[in-house]
Structure formats: C-alpha cells, structure tokens
C-alpha cells in the first residue's frame, strides 16, 4: 500500500523553490562542494545527527576522530562517531531501493552498540516521553511486510523523489524497524535516496538544520502520527532542505580549486573522452590558460589520460 499523505500547495511551492536552487547550485558548480567544505559539512552532519540521539562529543572531537587522532570521551560515543564516518564514507555504495542494503547500512552504523545490528526487530517497542508513551510502533510481526511495501513504494511510485524521500524518512520513524538507531537511519537514508539523483545532497548538512529545529522536527513527527498521514512532516523536511540549499548558495564565494574542478569534471564526463573546449563549457568562469593548467595537472598526477595532439587533443579520466 502507498503510505498516506497529501500533496499540498505548500509542498508544491517548496518543490519548485528547491528545484530552482538545485539548478543554481549546478550552474555555480557547487553540486560537489570544494574539498574543505565537503569535509566540514560531513563533520557537521555526523555531529548533528548523533547529538540528536544524545552523543556528547563536540565537533572538534569528531574532527579529531575524522583525522585519526586520539580522543578522550565515552567509549560508546566514540564508537558511534567512527561507525557514522564509515557509513557516510560509503554512502554511494548503498542501493536506495533495497531493504538488504538498508539493513547493511544499519549493521555498520550500530556495530558494537546493540546485539543484532542490521536485524529487523523481533519484539514490540514504544517511544517514551517522560512517563507516557509518545509512539507505539507497529507489532514486530508487521515490520518486514511494512518495510517491504515501503521499498516497493520508493522504487515504483511516480511521485517526485523529493517527496518520496520525506515519506520514507517519516515511515522509518513510524515503523521503527530496529531496536535502536531508527532516527539516524531515517535521516541517513533520506540522504542516500536524494544523493543518488542529486549529488549536492551527499555533502549537504541537512541534519545540522534539523538539530537547530529539533523540537519542530519531533512535533512534525508527532502531528503526522496523530493525523495518520505524513503531510506535515513532508512540509517540514522540504523547508529544512530548502534552507540547507540556500545556505550552500550563500557560500558561492568559496574558492573552487584545481582538484575540485577535476573532481567535478570526473562526475560529469565519467568514462567519456572530452576536449579542453568541453571542459571550458562546464567551467564558464575560468580562462583557457587555467583550463590548460588543470588538464596538464590531471595528466601529470595520473588522473587523466591524454590522447592526440594540438586541436585533436582529448582527455579521459582513469578508472
């Protein structure tokens, strides 16, 4: 069954704004932000997603772990960070429409933290808020069928991917497929879904804005539960995504260097050969001389293979 939700005028307006911003980002060659910004945003993402779950480590401590430096802190918190780094580093390896891939990501994320990471729960669970049950998840016997249907919806439904990613996020929170780690899996998998079609989402720190609006995040989940449909949560998450994209656009003055341009070009050309003119058409703000220096650097460093000579010269990225 298709999960229940409505497409409101607010959702349509947000989709339109988000689509425009993605277009601006692609035009500014920010779909894969510069190296330092990618690193900073990845650390923000991991820090924010884990802080929401009660992790006590700071951004500086997570940066140190990222750089393989020794950190003093609770063993559980350090394990959570190391696991999250490993999972986000492999974000492009996961198949966003497969339940087994989803479970594999959970096994990496929760390794050493729970008894059966990557295994769907085999007991009933409820989420407590103080002394009351804020959410009673479906019986464990329903978890696999519900998750199977959810992945069928994700793969086959004709609604826009931006909407489906929000629906999936909400439904993971509602179904609560694992004993622990459901919140971070919902946020992670929305990133996996979106980055599969829009590269900018791989390093977009959506979680840091969720953390800033944490009460609104939980309220939108709660309201959707009460209404029996995820409409409110979809509207909220699209607002968050729009805000994250706007923040990235404001960083356009960040220097995009030689390695970053080659990294972007590799995403564009992949295994196809290309000329200097085609490279220039992609990077409209650089000179012919700069393009030549980029391509020479790529050849010298072993990233590129040069074929032909003079006007017939073509380049191709090595595998």
NUMARZA-720722 format. One record per residue: residue in one letter; x, y, z of N, C-alpha, C, O in turn. Coordinates in steps of 0.02 Angstrom, whole numbers, plus 32768, in hexadecimal, padded with zeros to 4 digits. Layout:
AXYZXYZXYZXYZ
...
This chain:
X802A7FC48000800080008000802B803E80008062803F801C
X801280737FDF803580B27FDF802C80D480237FF480D8803B
X806280ED8042805B81108082802C814D807A802D816E8046
X8004815C80AD7FD3819380A87FF381D880AF801781E580E0
X7FE6820480807FFB824A80837FD68270804C7FBA8253801E
X7FD782B380517FB882DE801F7FEC830C8001801C831E8023
X7FE3831E7FC3800E83507FA37FEC83947FA97FBC83A27F86
X800583BD7FD67FE783FF7FE3800884357FB7803B84297F98
X7FE984707FB6800684A87F90804984BC7FAE807684D17F8A
X805084B57FF0809084C4801180C684957FF880FE84AA7FEA
X80B684557FF380E684247FD980FA84347F92813584327F81
X80CA84457F6780D984557F21810584937F1C813384957EF3
X80F784C67F46812085037F45816784F57F5B8197850F7F3F
X816E84CC7F8F81B184BB7FA881D784917F748213849C7F6B
X81B684637F5381D6843B7F1E81F084697EE78227845F7ECE
X81C7849A7ED481DB84C97E9F821984F17EB4824784F97E8D
X8219850A7EF2825185317F0B829085067F1082C7851C7EFD
X828984C97F2982C2849C7F2F82DF848C7EEB831C848B7EE2
X82B4847F7EBA82CB84707E7682F384AA7E59832684A07E38
X82DB84E77E6482FF85227E4C834385277E6D837585377E4C
X8346851A7EAE838585207ED283B784E97EBB83F384F67EB6
X839E84AE7EAE83CA84797E9483E6848E7E50842184817E42
X83BD84AD7E2783D584C77DE6840B84FB7DEF843D84FA7DCB
X8401852A7E1E8434855E7E2C8475853E7E4484AB85537E31
X846E850C7E7084A984EA7E8B84D084C77E54850E84CB7E52
X84AE84A67E2784CF84857DEF84F284B87DC2852984AB7DA9
X84D184F17DB784EF85257D8C852E85427DAC855D85567D89
X852F85447DEF8569855F7E13859D852A7E2285CE85367E46
X859484ED7E0785C284B57E1385CA84A67E5D860184967E74
X859384AA7E818595849C7EC98573845A7EDA856A84497F15
X856084337EA6854083F37EB4856E83C37ED9855783967EFC
X85B083CD7ED185E283AA7EF9860D83E27F17863E83F77EF7
X85FD83F97F53862084337F6F866B84277F74868283EE7F72
X8692845E7F7986DB84577F8086EE84297FBA86C9841F7FE9
X872A840D7FB4874183D87FE2873883EA802B871D83C38052
X87508425803F874D8438808587068440809D86F5842E80D6
X86DA845B80718694846280848671841E80898647841480B4
X868483EF805E866883AC80628679838C80A6864E836F80C7
X86B8839280B986CE837680F986A983978133869083758160
X86A483D98131868383FD8168863983EB816C861E83E181A3
X861983E6813385D283D4813285C5838D81498594837F816B
X85F1835F813685EB8319814C85F08315819885CA82F181B8
X861F833981B48628833A81FD85EA8357821F85D3833E8252
X85CF838E8203859283AC821D8558837A821B85328375824B
X8552835781E4851C832681DC852182F0821284EF82E18233
X855B82D3821A8564829D824B855A82B782928538829782BA
X857682F182A1856F830E82E48525831B82F4850D83098329
X8502833A82C584BC834D82D2848F831082D88465830D8305
X849882DE82AB846D82A382AE8477827D82EF84488261830A
X84B5827B830884C38256834684B1827D8384849C826083B6
X84B882BF838284A482E883BB845882E183C7844282DD8401
X843282DE839183EA82D3839883DB829383BF83A9828F83E2
X8407826183B883FF822183DA8423821E841D842581EA843D
X844082578434845D825A847684A98254847A84C5824F84B0
X84CB825384408514824F84408531828F845D851882C6844E
X856682898486858182C484AA85C082E2848A85D9831484A2
X85DA82C38455861982DC8438860D831D841285D8832783F4
X864083488412863C838883F08651838183A6866C834D8392
X864683B5837F865D83B5833A86A983AE833686C3838B830A
X86CC83CF8365871583CA8365872C83838373875B836A8353
X870A836183A1871C831B83B0870D82EE8374873482C08365
X86D582FA835286C482D2831786F682DF82DF870982B282BB
X870C831E82D8873F832F82A7877F830882B687A082EF8288
X8791830382F687CE82DE830987C8829482F787F7827682DE
X878D827783048782823082F28786822982A687A281F8828C
X876982598282876A8259823987B28259822087C1823B81EC
X87DF827A82458826827F8232885082498254888E824F8254
X883082168270885281DD8291887D81F282CC88B181D582DA
X8867822682EF8889823B832C8866821D8369882C820A8366
X888B821983A0887081FC83DD8841822D83FE884F82698403
X88088214841587D5823D843787C2821C847987B881DF847C
X87BC824584AC87A5822C84ED875A823A84F38745827484ED
X87348207850086EB820F850686CB81CB851386EE81988514
X868981CA851E8666818A85298671815B84EE866B816E84B5
X8681811C84FD869080EB84C9865580E48498865F80DE845C
X861880E484B385DC80DC848985D88117845785C9810C841C
X85E48153846F85DF818E84438614818C840C8606819D83D3
X86508177841E8687817283EC8676813D83B886818147837C
X865A810483CF864680CF83A0861080E88371861280D98335
X85DF810E838B85AA8129836185C78155832985B1815182F0
X85F8817E833A861681AB8309863D818382D58635818F8299
X8666815482EB868D812C82BC865F8106828C866D81028250
X862980EB82A785F980C7827C85D880F6824A85D180E5820F
X85C58131826185A48161823485D3817781FC85BF817E81C3
X86128183820D8644819681DA8649815F81A5864A816D8169
X864C812081BD865380E7818E861680E38160861D80D68125
X85DA80ED817B859D80E881548598812181218589811580E7
X85A4815E8138859E8198810A85D4819680D485CA81B0809D
X860D817880E38641817180B0862B81418078864481448040
X85FC8114808885E580E2805885A080F2803C857E80C78022
X858B81308043854681428033853381327FEB84F981237FDD
X856481347FBE855581257F78855480DA7F69854380C67F31
X856780B17F9A856880697F8F852480487F9D8518800F7F88
X84F8806D7FC084B880507FD3848580567F9A848380897F76
X845C80237F93842580247F6283E7803E7F8683CC801D7FB2
X83D1807A7F73839D809B7F9A8358807A7F96832B808D7FBB
X834F804A7F69830D80297F62830D7FE17F7B82DF7FBC7F6D
X83417FCE7FA183457F887FB883487F858005836F7FA78025
X831C7F5B8020831A7F528069835A7F34808483707F4780BA
X83797F05805E83B77EE7807883EF7F1A807C84197F1580A8
X83F07F4A804E84237F7E805084177FAD808C84467FC380AD
X83D87FBB809983C37FE380D383DA7FC1811483F57FE28140
X83D07F80811883E57F5A815484317F58815A844C7F5A8191
X84537F548121849D7F54812284B77F97813E84E67F988166
X84977FCE812A84AB8010814484A08012819084C9802D81B4
X84687FF681A7845A7FF681EF848E7FCB821484A27FDD824C
X84A37F9381F684D47F68821885177F8D822085397F838252
X85287FB781F085667FDF81F6855D80188228858B8027824F
X8523803782268516807182518513805D829B8527808482C6
X84F9802282A984ED800D82EE851C7FD68306850F7FB7833A
X85507FC882E185807F9482F3859F7FA4833885B77FDB8344
X859C7F72836485B97F7B83A7858D7FA383D785A17FB0840F
X85517FB683C085247FDF83E984E67FB9840084CB7FC78435
X84CF7F8A83D684977F5F83E884A87F1783D784D97F0A83B4
X84807EE883F084907EA183E884897E8983A084B27E608389
X84577EA0837C844B7E86833884457EBE8305840F7EC982EA
X847C7EE182F784787F1782C684667EFC8281847F7EC8826C
X843B7F21825E84287F0C821B83ED7EDB821A83D77EC881E4
X83D57EC78255839D7E978259835D7EBD826B835C7EE5829A
X83277EB0824782E67ECD825882D17EB4829D82DF7E7C82B0
X82AF7EDF82C1829F7ECE8307826E7E93830B82467E8682DF
X82747E6F8343824A7E34834F82247E3C839182137E0B83B1
X82177E7A83A481F07E8883E081CD7ECB83D781DF7EF383AD
X81997ED583FF81747F1483FB819A7F4C841D81BF7F40844D
X81927F8A840481B47FC484218185800084248156800683FD
X8193802B84538170806B845981A180A1846981D480948489
X819380DE845381BE8117846181A0813E849B816781558498
X81C7814584D181AF8166850D81BF81B1850C81F581C584F6
X819181D98525819D822085308189822E8578814E82378587
X81BB823085A381AC823485EB819081F1860281AF81BD85F9
X815481F4861F813581B686388100819B860880E081698617
X80F881BB85CF80C481A685A080E3818B8560811B819D854D
X80BE8160853E80D4814584FE80C2817784C78087818384B9
X80F5819484A880EA81C5847380D981A3843180B481BF8408
X80F48167842680E6814383E880EE80F983F4812180E1840C
X80B980D483E280BC808B83E680C48070839F809680768376
X80FF80538391810E803B834E80E37FFF833C80CB7FDD836A
X80D97FF182FD80B37FB582E880D27F768305810E7F748314
X80A97F41830F80C37F01832980FD7EE882FF80FF7EF382C2
X812C7EC6831E81687EB182FB81597E8282C1817F7E7F8291
X81217E5D82C5810F7E30828E81007E56824D81047E3A8217
X80EF7E96825480DD7EBE821981187EE381FB81137F0081C5
X81517EE2821D81897F0C820981A27EFB81C381A77F278198
X81B17EBB81B681CC7EA88174819B7EB7813C81AF7ED38109
X815A7EA38142812A7EB5810D81247F00810281217F1780C9
X81237F278139811E7F6F8132815B7F8D810F81547FB880E4
X81967F75812181D47F8F810281D97F7880B981F07F9E808F
X81C27F3B80AB81C27F23806681947F4F803B81A77F638003
X81587F5F8055812A7F8B803081487FD18028813F7FF17FF4
X816B7FE9805C8188802C805981BD8030802281C080627FFE
X81E67FFD801B82197FFE7FE681F97FF57FA1821380107F70
X81C17FD07F9D819D7FCC7F5D818280117F49818680247F0F
X816780347F7A814F80797F6E818880A57F55818080CA7F24
X81C080A17F7781F980CB7F66821180BD7F1F822280EA7EFA
X8210807D7F0C8229806A7ECA81F880777E92820C808B7E5B
X81B7806E7E9F8186806C7E69815680A87E65813C80B67E2F
X814C80CC7E9B811B81027E9A8133813B7E6D816F81487E67
X8103815E7E4E811381927E1D811B81D77E3B812D82067E17
X810F81DF7E7C811982207E9B816282367E98818F820C7E8E
X816E82777EA081B282927E9C81DE82747ED381C782667F0A
X821E826B7EC2824D824D7EF1825482767F31825B82597F67
X825282B87F2B825682E27F67821E82D27F98822A82CF7FD4
X81E282C77F7E81AA82B67FA981B3826F7FC681AA82658002
X81C582407F9B81CC81FB7FB2820281F47FE781FC81CC8015
X8238821C7FE1826D821980148254822E805882678211808B
X82288261805A820B8278809981DB824480B581DA823780F1
X81B282278089818381F3809E81AA81B880BC8197819D80F1
X81DF81A4809B8207816C80B38224817B80F8822181518125
X823F81B78100825B81CC8141822681C68178823381A981AC
X81EB81E1816A81B681DD819D81A2819581AC819C818281E7
X8199816C817881828128818281B480FE81A981A080D281D0
X81F5810B81A0822880E881C9821F80F98212822580CE823E
X8211813A82208207814E826681C7812D828181C5811882BB
X8193812782578154810B826D815980BF8278814380A582AB
X8176809C8247817B8052824B81AD803D828081A4800A82A1
X81E3806582888217805582B98232800E82AD822B7FE282D8
X82508002827382627FBD826082987F9D828A829D7F5F828C
X82C07FC582AD82F77FA982D582EC7FB9832082C57FE58331
X830E7F958349830A7FA1839183267FE683A2830B800883CE
X835A7FFB837F8378803D838B83978056834983A6802E831C
X83A08097834583C080B48309839080C882D383A580D7829B
X834F80C982E1831D80D982AE831F8122829883188131825D
X832A814F82C8832C819682B7836681A58288835D81C68254
X83A1818D829A83DB819B826F83D68177822B83F0819081F9
X83B3813D822A83A9811A81EA8378813E81BD838181418180
X8344815B81DB8314818281B3833581BD8192832981CB8158
X836081E081B88383821B819D83B88206816A83BF82258136
X83DD81D0817A841081B8814B83F181A38109840981B580D4
X83BA817C810C839F816080CE837E819580A2837C818D8065
X836581CA80C1834B820080978385821F806F837D82318035
X83BF8225808E83FA823D806B840F820C8034842082227FFD
X840E81CC8042841F8199801083F0819F7FD48406819F7F9B
X83AF81A47FE2837D81A97FAC838A81E67F80838B81E07F43
X8394821F7FA0839A825E7F7A83DD82637F5683E0827A7F1D
X8413824E7F77845582547F57845D82277F1B848782327EF0
X843381F37F17843481C77EDD842181EB7E9D843781D97E67
X83F6821F7EA483E082467E6983FA828D7E69840182AC7E34
X840982A87EA3842282EC7EA9846382EB7ED2846082EA7F0F
X849D82EB7EB184DD82E57ED484E783167F0D850C83087F3D
X84C783517F0984D183847F3D84BE836A7F8284DA83817FB4
X848F833B7F86847783257FC884A982F97FED84A282F08029
X84DB82DF7FCA850C82B57FEC853182DA8023854282BD8057
X853D831A8018856383428049853B837D8064855883AC807E
X84F9837B805D84CF83B2807584BC83A380BE849C837080CC
X84CF83CE80ED84C383BF8134847B83CC814A846E83F88174
X844C83A7812D840683AE813F83FC83A1818983D383C281A9
X8420837081A58418835E81EB84298397821B840D839B8251
X845683C38207846883FA8234842E842B823B8425844A8270
X84058433820783CB845E820C8393843B8232836E845B8258
X838D83F98229835D83D38251836D83DB829B834183E482C5
X83AE83D782AB83C283DF82F183AF8424830C839884298345
X83B8845882E383A6849C82F9835B84A28305834584CA832D
X8334847882E182EB847B82E882D284378302829F841D82EA
X82F5841E833382E783DA834B82A083D38367828083A0835A
X82888405838C8244840183A6821183FF836E81E083D98371
X821C8429833A81EF8429830181F083E582DE81BD83CD82C6
X822B83C782DA8234838582BB8208835182DD81E2832D82BD
X820D834E831F81E5831D8344819B832F8344817183028343
X818B836F834581458383834281258370830080EB835C82FD
X814B837782C981308365828781258319828380F583038263
X815182F282A2814782AA82A48109829982CD80E0826F82B9
X810282BB830680C982AE8333808782C183128055829C8315
X808682FB82F18048831282CF803582E282977FFB82D3828D
X806782CB82738059829B823C803E825A82588011823C823B
X805982448291803E820882B27FF4821182C27FCB81E582B4
X7FE3824A82E07F9F825682F67F6F825C82BB7F35824782BF
X7F88827882837F5D828182497F5A8243821D7F31823E81F0
X7F868212822B7F8581D482057FA081DB81BE7F9081B28193
X7FC8820F81B27FE6821A816F8023824681788027826C81A9
X80528242814A809382648153809682AA813580CD82C6812E
X805D82C78123805C830881008083833E812680AC83618108
X80778345816680988379818E80E3836E818F810A839E818A
X80F8832F8195814083218196815F832F8153819883488150
X813D8320811C8158832F80D98164837A80D38198839080BB
X813383A280E7813983EB80E481758403810D819C842D80F6
X817D83E7814981B483FB817481F783E98155822484148152
X81FF83AC813D823F83978121825183BD80E1828B83CB80D5
X822083CE80B9822E83F6807D8245843C809082708459806E
X822A845780C68242849880E0828B849280F482B384BE80E5
X829C845C811682E18450812C8310844B80F08346846880F0
X82FB842580BE8324841C8082832E845F805E8365846F8049
X82F98485805882FD84C78037832E84F4805C83558518803C
X832B84F3809E8358851C80C783A1850680BF83CE853080BA
X83AD84C480BC83F184AA80B3840D84BE806F844884D0806A
X83E484BB803B83FB84CE7FF8840985197FF5843A852E7FD5
X83E08541801583EB85898016842D85998039845285C58023
X843B8575806F847A857F809384B68570806684E885948067
X84B1853A803F84E78529801184F0855E7FDC852985707FCB
X84B985797FC284BD85AC7F8E84E085EB7FA88503860E7F83
X84D885F97FE984F8863480068543862A800C8568865A801A
X855A85ED800285A285DF800785C485E17FC385FC85C77FBC
X85A585FE7F9185BF85FD7F4D8603861D7F468628860F7F17
X861486497F758655866A7F70868F863E7F8886C986547F88
X867F86017F9C86B385D17FB086DD85BF7F7386C385B37F3D
X871F85BF7F7D874D85B07F46874685687F2E874B85397F56
X873985607EEE8737851E7ECF877985137EAB878785337E79
X87A284E67EC687E684DE7EAD87EB84AB7E7587BA848F7E5D
X882984A17E61883984767E298820842E7E3487FF84117E08
X882F84127E6E881A83CD7E7D87CE83C87E7E87B183977E67
X87AD83FC7E9A876483FB7E9E874583FC7E58871483DA7E4C
X876284247E2B874784267DE7875083E27DC4872383CB7DA1
X878883C37DCE879383817DB18763834D7DCE874A83217DAB
X875783537E0E872883267E3086E2832D7E1286C082FB7E05
X86CD836C7E07868C83797DE9868983607DA1865783437D8B
X86C0836B7D7C86C283557D3686BD83097D31869D82EF7D03
X86DC82E77D6086D8829E7D60869182867D6A867B82557D4C
X866B82AA7D95862582997D9F85FD82A37D5E85CF827D7D50
X861082D67D3885EC82E77CFB85FE82B77CC285D182997CA3
X863E82B17CB38654828C7C78865982407C84865282197C56
X8665822D7CC3866B81E67CD6869C81C27CA786D881D17CAA
X868581947C7E86B4816E7C5486BA818A7C0D86DE816F7BE3
X869681C17BFF869881DE7BBC86D6820B7BB486EC822B7BE4
X86F0820D7B788727823B7B68870A82817B5C86CF82877B4C
X873482B47B65871C82F97B5D875683267B48879183157B51
X8745835F7B2C877783907B15877E83C87B48875683CD7B77
X87B083F27B3E87B8842D7B69877C845B7B63876784797B95
X876084617B268725848C7B1C86E984737B4386C3849A7B5F
X86E184317B4586AA84157B6C86B584207BB68685842C7BDB
X86F2841C7BCC8703842B7C1286F284747C2286D784847C57
X870384A17BF486F684E87BFD86AB84F77BFE869585237C23
X868484D37BD6863C84DF7BD6861D84CD7C1A85EA84E97C2E
X863D849E7C3C8625848A7C7E863A84BD7CB3861384CD7CE0
X867684D87CAD868F850A7CDC8694854E7CB886CA85617C9F
X865C85717CB5865885AE7C8D868185E87CA9869086177C85
X869385E47CE986B4861D7D09870086197D0A872186427D29
X871C85E87CE8876685E37CE6877F85F27CA0875985EC7C6F
X87BF86057C9B87DC86167C5A87F585D77C3787F985A17C54
X880585DF7BF7882085A77BD08862858F7BEF886F85537BF1
X888B85C07C0688CC85AE7C2488C185847C6488E685547C70
X889085987C8D888185737CCA886A852C7CBA887D84FC7CDB
X884085267C86882884E47C71886384B97C5C8866847E7C6D
X889284D67C3788CD84B07C2088F784997C5C891084617C5D
X88FE84C67C8D892584B47CC98902847C7CF08923844E7D08
X88BF84807CF58899844B7D1788A584087CF688B483D67D18
X88A084067CB588A583C77C9088EC83AC7C9288F683707C96
X891E83D97C8F896383C37C94897083A57CD9899183727CE0
X895583C67D0D895C83AD7D51893C83677D578958833A7D75
X8900835F7D3988DE831F7D3B890782E87D1A890882AF7D32
X892882F97CE2895282C87CC0899082B87CE989A1827D7CF2
X89B082EC7D0389EE82E37D2A89E282BA7D6A8A0C82937D7E
X89A782C47D88899882A07DC7897A825B7DBB896D82367DEA
X896F824A7D7C895682087D6C890B82007D6F88F181C87D6E
X88E682397D73889D82357D738882822C7D2C884F820C7D22
X88A5824A7CFC888E824D7CB888BE822B7C8888FA82277C94
X88A182137C5188C981FA7C1888C1822D7BE0888982407BCF
X88F882417BC288F682717B8A88FD824A7B498928821F7B41
X88D0825B7B1A88D082397AD988D1826C7AA188AF829F7AA5
X88F982607A6C88FD828D7A34892B82C87A42894E82C97A74
X892A82F97A14895783327A198936837179FE890B836E79D1
X894A83AA7A1B893283EC7A0688E583EE7A0588C683DE7A38
X88C7840279CD887E840B79CC885883C979D2881D83C979E2
X887A839279C68859835079CA886183307A0F884D82F77A19
X887F83557A3E888C833A7A81884A832C7AA5881D83557AA6
X884682F17AC4880F82DF7AEF882982C27B30886282AC7B35
X87FE82C37B62881282AA7BA487DE82797BBD87A3827B7BA9
X87F4824C7BE787C7821A7C0487DD820A7C4A881981FF7C57
X87AD82077C7987BE81F67CBE87CD81AB7CC487AA81827CA7
X8800819C7CEB880F81567CF987DC813B7D2A87BD81627D50
X87D180FA7D2A87A180DC7D5787BB80E27D9F879A80CB7DCD
